[in-house]
Amino acid sequence: MPEGRDITESKRAEKRLRESEERYRTLFDGVPVGLYRTTPTGQVVDANLAAVQMSGFSTKEALLTSNTASLYVNPEGRAQWKALMEREGVVRDFEYQLRQPGGQIVWISDTARTVRDELGQVLYYEGSLEDITKRKRLEAESRRQKDYFEALFVNSPVAVVTADLDGKIVSWNPMAEKL
């Protein structure tokens, strides 16, 4: 094969590699889900822009110099997560609270897997994060409203009876029971 052809093929291969890397980086940084890779000790090795924003850091470099283990509001949560990762190699929708550097607390849903070497030693963990703070707030508000109306129902000084669409009584409060 002539030398000129070798150089042309090499340049084409380099161009394809650059384009492939660019497609990967665009996908990695562009998805609206946090993506990360951490060491077993919690050191962040890589993270996309969504993970940086979710964790409350101003830059990717700031996140990369942090230790995720210290961000857990409940340190036992980190221990549970790590035990699951060691035992099962994967976690799905593991929920925990994360304290951002500014002090704000957010709820996170984490789905991750363990990556091991040929001897079975953990090299790193990689996964995805989703901010579920809004959902958790709505669930808490729903529970508060349910508890409020239940207390109102039970403690009402008047008889309250509820029935289904067929007229069958389905519940009554203590005052109705007295009557």
Secondary structure as a PSIPRED ss2 file (coil, helix, strand):
# PSIPRED VFORMAT (PSIPRED V4.0)

   1 M C   1.000  0.000  0.000
   2 P C   1.000  0.000  0.000
   3 E H   0.000  1.000  0.000
   4 G H   0.000  1.000  0.000
   5 R H   0.000  1.000  0.000
   6 D H   0.000  1.000  0.000
   7 I H   0.000  1.000  0.000
   8 T H   0.000  1.000  0.000
   9 E H   0.000  1.000  0.000
  10 S H   0.000  1.000  0.000
  11 K H   0.000  1.000  0.000
  12 R H   0.000  1.000  0.000
  13 A H   0.000  1.000  0.000
  14 E H   0.000  1.000  0.000
  15 K H   0.000  1.000  0.000
  16 R H   0.000  1.000  0.000
  17 L H   0.000  1.000  0.000
  18 R H   0.000  1.000  0.000
  19 E H   0.000  1.000  0.000
  20 S H   0.000  1.000  0.000
  21 E H   0.000  1.000  0.000
  22 E H   0.000  1.000  0.000
  23 R H   0.000  1.000  0.000
  24 Y H   0.000  1.000  0.000
  25 R H   0.000  1.000  0.000
  26 T H   0.000  1.000  0.000
  27 L H   0.000  1.000  0.000
  28 F H   0.000  1.000  0.000
  29 D H   0.000  1.000  0.000
  30 G H   0.000  1.000  0.000
  31 V C   1.000  0.000  0.000
  32 P C   1.000  0.000  0.000
  33 V C   1.000  0.000  0.000
  34 G E   0.000  0.000  1.000
  35 L E   0.000  0.000  1.000
  36 Y E   0.000  0.000  1.000
  37 R E   0.000  0.000  1.000
  38 T E   0.000  0.000  1.000
  39 T C   1.000  0.000  0.000
  40 P C   1.000  0.000  0.000
  41 T C   1.000  0.000  0.000
  42 G C   1.000  0.000  0.000
  43 Q E   0.000  0.000  1.000
  44 V E   0.000  0.000  1.000
  45 V E   0.000  0.000  1.000
  46 D E   0.000  0.000  1.000
  47 A E   0.000  0.000  1.000
  48 N C   1.000  0.000  0.000
  49 L H   0.000  1.000  0.000
  50 A H   0.000  1.000  0.000
  51 A H   0.000  1.000  0.000
  52 V H   0.000  1.000  0.000
  53 Q H   0.000  1.000  0.000
  54 M H   0.000  1.000  0.000
  55 S H   0.000  1.000  0.000
  56 G C   1.000  0.000  0.000
  57 F C   1.000  0.000  0.000
  58 S C   1.000  0.000  0.000
  59 T C   1.000  0.000  0.000
  60 K H   0.000  1.000  0.000
  61 E H   0.000  1.000  0.000
  62 A H   0.000  1.000  0.000
  63 L H   0.000  1.000  0.000
  64 L H   0.000  1.000  0.000
  65 T C   1.000  0.000  0.000
  66 S C   1.000  0.000  0.000
  67 N E   0.000  0.000  1.000
  68 T H   0.000  1.000  0.000
  69 A H   0.000  1.000  0.000
  70 S H   0.000  1.000  0.000
  71 L H   0.000  1.000  0.000
  72 Y E   0.000  0.000  1.000
  73 V C   1.000  0.000  0.000
  74 N C   1.000  0.000  0.000
  75 P H   0.000  1.000  0.000
  76 E H   0.000  1.000  0.000
  77 G H   0.000  1.000  0.000
  78 R H   0.000  1.000  0.000
  79 A H   0.000  1.000  0.000
  80 Q H   0.000  1.000  0.000
  81 W H   0.000  1.000  0.000
  82 K H   0.000  1.000  0.000
  83 A H   0.000  1.000  0.000
  84 L H   0.000  1.000  0.000
  85 M H   0.000  1.000  0.000
  86 E H   0.000  1.000  0.000
  87 R H   0.000  1.000  0.000
  88 E H   0.000  1.000  0.000
  89 G C   1.000  0.000  0.000
  90 V E   0.000  0.000  1.000
  91 V E   0.000  0.000  1.000
  92 R E   0.000  0.000  1.000
  93 D E   0.000  0.000  1.000
  94 F E   0.000  0.000  1.000
  95 E E   0.000  0.000  1.000
  96 Y E   0.000  0.000  1.000
  97 Q E   0.000  0.000  1.000
  98 L E   0.000  0.000  1.000
  99 R E   0.000  0.000  1.000
 100 Q C   1.000  0.000  0.000
 101 P C   1.000  0.000  0.000
 102 G C   1.000  0.000  0.000
 103 G C   1.000  0.000  0.000
 104 Q C   1.000  0.000  0.000
 105 I E   0.000  0.000  1.000
 106 V E   0.000  0.000  1.000
 107 W E   0.000  0.000  1.000
 108 I E   0.000  0.000  1.000
 109 S E   0.000  0.000  1.000
 110 D E   0.000  0.000  1.000
 111 T E   0.000  0.000  1.000
 112 A E   0.000  0.000  1.000
 113 R E   0.000  0.000  1.000
 114 T E   0.000  0.000  1.000
 115 V E   0.000  0.000  1.000
 116 R E   0.000  0.000  1.000
 117 D C   1.000  0.000  0.000
 118 E C   1.000  0.000  0.000
 119 L C   1.000  0.000  0.000
 120 G C   1.000  0.000  0.000
 121 Q C   1.000  0.000  0.000
 122 V E   0.000  0.000  1.000
 123 L E   0.000  0.000  1.000
 124 Y E   0.000  0.000  1.000
 125 Y E   0.000  0.000  1.000
 126 E E   0.000  0.000  1.000
 127 G E   0.000  0.000  1.000
 128 S E   0.000  0.000  1.000
 129 L E   0.000  0.000  1.000
 130 E E   0.000  0.000  1.000
 131 D E   0.000  0.000  1.000
 132 I C   1.000  0.000  0.000
 133 T H   0.000  1.000  0.000
 134 K H   0.000  1.000  0.000
 135 R H   0.000  1.000  0.000
 136 K H   0.000  1.000  0.000
 137 R H   0.000  1.000  0.000
 138 L H   0.000  1.000  0.000
 139 E H   0.000  1.000  0.000
 140 A H   0.000  1.000  0.000
 141 E H   0.000  1.000  0.000
 142 S H   0.000  1.000  0.000
 143 R H   0.000  1.000  0.000
 144 R H   0.000  1.000  0.000
 145 Q H   0.000  1.000  0.000
 146 K H   0.000  1.000  0.000
 147 D H   0.000  1.000  0.000
 148 Y H   0.000  1.000  0.000
 149 F H   0.000  1.000  0.000
 150 E H   0.000  1.000  0.000
 151 A H   0.000  1.000  0.000
 152 L H   0.000  1.000  0.000
 153 F H   0.000  1.000  0.000
 154 V H   0.000  1.000  0.000
 155 N H   0.000  1.000  0.000
 156 S C   1.000  0.000  0.000
 157 P C   1.000  0.000  0.000
 158 V C   1.000  0.000  0.000
 159 A C   1.000  0.000  0.000
 160 V C   1.000  0.000  0.000
 161 V E   0.000  0.000  1.000
 162 T E   0.000  0.000  1.000
 163 A E   0.000  0.000  1.000
 164 D C   1.000  0.000  0.000
 165 L C   1.000  0.000  0.000
 166 D C   1.000  0.000  0.000
 167 G C   1.000  0.000  0.000
 168 K C   1.000  0.000  0.000
 169 I E   0.000  0.000  1.000
 170 V E   0.000  0.000  1.000
 171 S E   0.000  0.000  1.000
 172 W E   0.000  0.000  1.000
 173 N C   1.000  0.000  0.000
 174 P H   0.000  1.000  0.000
 175 M H   0.000  1.000  0.000
 176 A H   0.000  1.000  0.000
 177 E H   0.000  1.000  0.000
 178 K H   0.000  1.000  0.000
 179 L C   1.000  0.000  0.000
